[in-house]
Amino acid sequence: MSQPLDGSPVLAASTGPASDLSVALSLAGREVGAILERALSGQEIGVAEGARLFEARGVELWPLLATADHLRREAVGEQVTYVVNRNINFTNVCVKRCGFCAFSRGHRAGEGYFLPIEEVLRRAREAAELGATEVCMQAGLAPGLDGWYYVKLVRAVTAALPDLHVHGCSPEEVLYGSELAGVSVEHYLRALQDAGLGSLPGTSAEILDDTVRDVISPGRITTGQWTELIRTAHRLGIPTTSTMMYGHLETAHHRAAHLALLRSIQQETGGFTEFVPLGFIFEEAPMFQKRRPEGLREGPTGIETMKMYAVARIMLHGWIPNVQVSWVKEGQKLAQVGLLAGANDLGGTLINESISTAAGAQHGQLVKPAMFRRLAREMGRVPAERATDYRILRTFEHPEEDPSDPLEQVTDPHARFGSYHDLIAEQRFRFKDFHAERAQAAAPVPGQGD
């Protein structure tokens, strides 16, 4: 291996992507260059090294992004994937008061809503008719909820639509349901699995460090509870995603330690399907609007977002193959650029995006499949529609072969699907009016109450 004048490592000269990487590495200083060389040789990057990569600046950035892109190519090739799905956030009423969450409302709030099961089913059926293969169901922790409500909701959807994958019930919801039902987390996860739950979102993670969590989300699921719940789900055969919310109070060390913890869980269980970094949306967040904690940032910058994709790819390489961009948080333009920084998945169509919208995100609630394919092709990649578990359903090698997806025929998504702002103003779904449904949901589930 040759060495440039400043002592940083460089790959042997070649042509193509490897040659580009060699040029990029020649610009890295000794410290960053040595870390990147270790990653390229298949060695595990530790927390201190990961933190140093998060602190990369100036000429160190191109080598960092180039290394991540190279490892992306090694792991998943040139495909860029997406999933056709719909979000169903069935209530915004929550007993918790997280500082970052602008979505939740108190049970007496005029904007608190609760979708009855019939409405959830209507939305799920509509999604299936439009080609969706997945519904993602997450919500607030409504007070007075029967502990088995989540199980009944999942069972209702899977019974009506057995071919639709239910990706739902965050770790926070599973813990809440199990506590209300008076059973162990494992018992509750088995009940959800028996009801037809396909996979669990790895949300509620935020930053997996309790010193930070105690500031941004006091009283929320702890790091230990989250990791144990995720390990239990994986052991039972329930796959999950993994996430991180960043750009608020966390440091480079916190981010790197979070990634290292996810990696250690994956090494033990193999149950993570993807990693999804989620930038903090500050505009409407209570902890930004009211009492700002010292050091609170206004979300990540563009280059911080790119570094998150890159360092995640580098630290998780060999263990979690899929890194997803978030067009909801960053917009389609920055999300597309993330495909140069180690990411390979564009996420889902979503159809109804509520949580980021409530926090102030301005990037809409729907991206159609044709737009995903365009974003991928403009980067020189091959678009592919995937299932929730990353099985490839359709690959689109040539634009002229693209299908006319049902979702493409929707000319006015707002009129067809409504919006979060419509929902919080909709009187027929007021939370306070659903006592009868909640009472009915409180009926015992055979075999689950003992």
N, C-alpha and C positions, 0 to 999 in steps of 0.2 A: 504494500500500500504506500503510495506517495504521500508526501507531506508538503503543504504550502509553507510560505515563509513564516507565518505566525504560529506554526506548530499545530494547527487544527487538522484533523484527519480528512482524507478525501478518498473516494472510491477510485479504483483503477479506471482509466479512460475507456469509454465505450460509446456507442451511439444509442439514440432513443431515450426512453425515460431514465434508464440507469445513468446515462451521460448527463442528463439534466440534474439528476440527484447529485452526481459527482461535483458538478459546478456549484450547486447550492451549498454542499457541505464544505467546499473550499472557503466559503465566506464565514462559516461559523467560527467563533472563538474556541479556544482550547476546551473550556469547561462544557459549553453547550454541545460542541462537536463530539466530545467523548461520550456524553449521554446518548446522543443520537446514534453514534456508532454501536453502542451497547444494544440499543433497541433494534437496530437493523441486523445485528448478529443473533437476535432471538433471546437476549438476556432480559430478565425482569427489571423494570425500572421502579426504584423505590420511592418512598414518599418525599424525601429530601430532593431527589433528582427531579421528580415530577413537579415539585414546587418551583424548582429553578427554571424549568421549562415554562411554567405559567408566568414567570417574571421576564421572559425573553423580550428583548426590545431591538429596534432598529434592524441592523443587518442580520441579527439572529433569527428574525421571523421567517425569512424565505427558507432557510434550511429546516426549520421546525415544520413548516407547512409541507415542504417537499417530502420530508421523511414520512409524515403522516399519510400523504397521498400515495407514496410508494407502498406503505404497509396496507393501506386500503386495497390497492390493486392486488397485492399478494393474497389478501384474505377473501375478497369477494369479486375480484375481477372488475369488469367495466359496466356491470348492470347497475342501474339506479331503480330502486323499487318504490312502490307506493301501494296503499290498500284503499279500497272503496269501502268507506264506513260512515256511520252516523253517531254523533254524540247525543246521548239522552241524559241530561242532568236533571233528574226528576224532582228535586227540591233544592232551594237555596236557603232553607231554614236550617240553622246549625246552632248547637249548644256551645261550640267553641268560638273563640274570638281571636283568630290568628292575625297578627299584625300585617301580614302580606296579602290577606284575602279580602278583596272588595266584592266578592260574589255573595258571601253569606249574609243573611238577615236574621234578626231575632224573631221569635215566634209571634210577637205582637206587631211586627212591622207591616205596614201597608203593602210593601213590595214582596212580602214572603209568599212563595207559591209552592204547591205540591201537586204533581201530576198524578192522577189516579192511574191504576194499572191499565185500565182500558185505553187511556191516552198514550201510555208508554207502548202498548201493543200496536196502536194505530201508527205511531211513528216508526216502530220497528218494521211493520208490514210495508209501509211506504218505502222505507230504505231498501228492503229486499226486492221490491218491485222495480227499483231504480238501479239494481245491480250490486247493491252492497253485500259484502260477505261477512261483515262484522257490525255489531252495535257495541259502543263503549258506554257503559252505564256507571256513572259516579255522581255523588251528590253531597249535600250537607248532611250533618248528623241531626236529624229532626228530633226534637223532644217528644216524649210520649210514644215513640215508635215501638211497636212490638219487636222483640228481639229477633223473631223469625221472618220479619218482613223482607229482608234481602233474599232469603231463600225462596220465599213465595214469589217474589218478583222475577227472579231468575227462572224458576220453574214455569211461570206463566209464559215467558217469552220463548223458552226452548220447547215447550209443549206445542205452542202455536206455530213456531218457525224452527223446526228441528235442524234445518240446514244452515241457519244463521249462527255464527260464532258469537257467543256472549263474552265480551272482555269487560269485566266489571268488578265492583266491590274493592275499593282501595284498602290497603292494610288498616287504615284508620277506621273504615266502615266495618271490616271484619272484626276488629277488636271491639268496637262499639256494639255490634250485634251479639257477639259472644258474651259480653258483659251483661247486656240486657236479658239475654236468654239464660244466663246462669250456667253456661257450659264452657269447656276449654276452647281455646283457639283451634286446636286440631279437630275437635268434634264439630265445630262450626264450619271449618273448611271442608270437612268430609260431607256435611250436609249440602253445602254449595256445590260441591263436585257431583253429588248424587242428583242434584236439581238440574245439572247440565252446564254449570259454569265452565267455560273453555279455558280462560286464562285470567290472571289477576294483573291490574295495573301496578307498577312499582312506584306509584305516587305516595304522597305523605312523607317522602324521604327528606325533601328540602336539603339541608346539609346534615349529614349524619355525625353531628357533634353536639352534645347536649348543652354545652356552654352557649352556643349560638342559638339552639332551639329554644332555650329558656328565655331568650330575649324576643325572638321573632314569633314564637308560637308556644307560649307557656301553657302547660296542661295538655299539650298534644302528645301523641304516641312518642315514646322515647326511642333513642337509637337502639337500645337493647331489645325493646319490644318489636321494633320494625324488623331488625335482622332475624330474630327468632321466628317471627311470623313468616317471613319470606323463606327461611330455611325449611320450615314445616310445610309450606305450600309446595316447594320443590320436592321434598321427600315424598309427598303424596302424589306427585305426578302432575301438579298444576303449574304450568310455566308462568312466568311473570316478566314484565319489562323491568328496567331499572332507570332511575331518574336522578337528577340533581337540580335544585333551584339555586342559581348563583347571581351575583351582582348586587348583593345587599350588604351584609356585615362580614361575610366570610373572607378569609385570607387565602393566599396561594397554598399554604400548608393545609388548610381545611379542605380545599378542593382536591388536592392530591391524596390526602388521607381518605376522603370519601371514595375516590376511584379505587384506591388500594383495598378498601373494605369490600366494595362490590366485586373486585377481582378475587378476593379470598373466598367469598361466598360461591362464586362461579366455579372456582377450582374444587370446591367441596361438593356442589350440587349439580352444576351444569344446567340450571333451570332458567337463566336469563335469556330472553330472545334478542334483546337489544338494549342499548343505552340511549336515553333521551335527555340531553341537557336542556334546561328551561330557564331562560333569562328572566330575572325579576322585572315585572311590569310595575313601575312605581306610581304612576299618575294618580290612581284612585286608592292605592293601598292605605289602610288606616294608619299604619305606623309612619307613613310619609305625610299624610294629611293632618295628623293630630300630634302625638308626642313622638318626635323623631329620636330614635336611639342615636347616641353619639357615633359618628362614623358611617351612618347609613348612606349608601350610594344610590344613584338614580339609575339602577340597572347596569348591565354590562355595556361597554362600548362595542363598536363593530369588531375591532381587533381582539378584544377580550373574548368575543364570541368565537372568532376563528381559532384562537388559542385553545378554547375549551374543546372544540371538535378535535383539534390536532393532538392535544395531550391525552384526551380520552382514547383516541385511536392508538396512540403509542403505549399507554399504560395497560390497556385492555387487550392488546394484540395477542392473538392466540387463544383468547378465552371468550370474549364477547365480540362476534364478528360484525355486528350491525350497529352503526352509529347514525342516529336520526337527527335531521335538522328540524327546526320548528318554524314553519312559515307563519303560524299564528303569532308567535312572539316577535319574529324578526322581519316578516314580510317575505314575499317571494324572491325579491332581488338578492337580499343578503343570504337567505336560505340557499339559493342557487350557488352562490359563491362558496358556501360551506362544503359543497361537493369537491372543491379543490383542497380542502383542509382535513380530509380524512373521513368525511361523512359519505354514506352511500344510500340513505333512505330518506324519502321526502315526506314520510308520514302518511296521513289519511286525508280523504276528502272532507270529513267531519260533518258537513251539511249544517249542523247546529253547533256553533262554538259559543259557549257562554262564559266560562270562567275567566279567560284572558280578556274577553270583550268587556266584562264588568270591571276589570282592573285598568282599563284604558287602552288596550291594544286596538289598533286602527286598521287591521289587515283583513277584515271580513270574516265570514263564517264558513266559507265554502271555496275549495279549489276543485275544479273539474278534472277528470282524468286526462283530457287532451292537453291541459296546461302542464300537468306533471310531465307528460311525454315531451312536450316542447322544452321545458326547462332542462330535462336530461339531455336531449339531443343537442341543444345549444352548447353543452359542455363536452360534446363528443362522446357521450355515453349511450348505452342501450337501455331504454325504459322497459320496465317489466311490472305487471300487476302481481302482487303477492297476496297470500293469505296471512292471517294474524301470526302464524308460526313461521312465516318466511318461506313456505313452499311457493314456488313460482307457478302462478296460474296461467299467465299469458306473457309472452315476450314479443316486443314490437320492434323488429329489426328495421322495417322500412315504413316511412310515413304513409305511403299509399296503401298499406295493409291495415291501417288503423280502423277499428270498428266505429260504428256510430253508437256510442254508449247511451243508455237511456238517460243518464244524468246530464248528458250534453244537450238534451232537448228541453231542459228546464231553462226558460228564458228569463224568468224573474224569480230568483231564489227567495227573495224576501217575501214576495206575495205567496209563494208556494209553501215555504217552510216556517215563515215567521222569523222572529229574532228574539234575543234575550230581552231587549228593551220592550218588545211587544209582550213578552211573557210576564214580566214583572208588573205590567199594567193590566193584564188580563184578569178580570174580576171572577170568572168562573173557576179559576184554579187557586183561589186564595187559600193559604194554609189553614187558616182558622175555620174554614168551612168543611174540612175533611174529617171531622170527628167520627162520622159514621163509618167511613172507609177504614180508618185506623182501628176502630172498635172491631170491625169485621176481621181485619188482619191479625187481631190479637187472639183469634181462635187457635187452639193448640194444633200443632202439626203432628200428625200421627207418627210416633216413633222418635220424635225429636225432643220432646219435652221431658223425657226421663233422664 
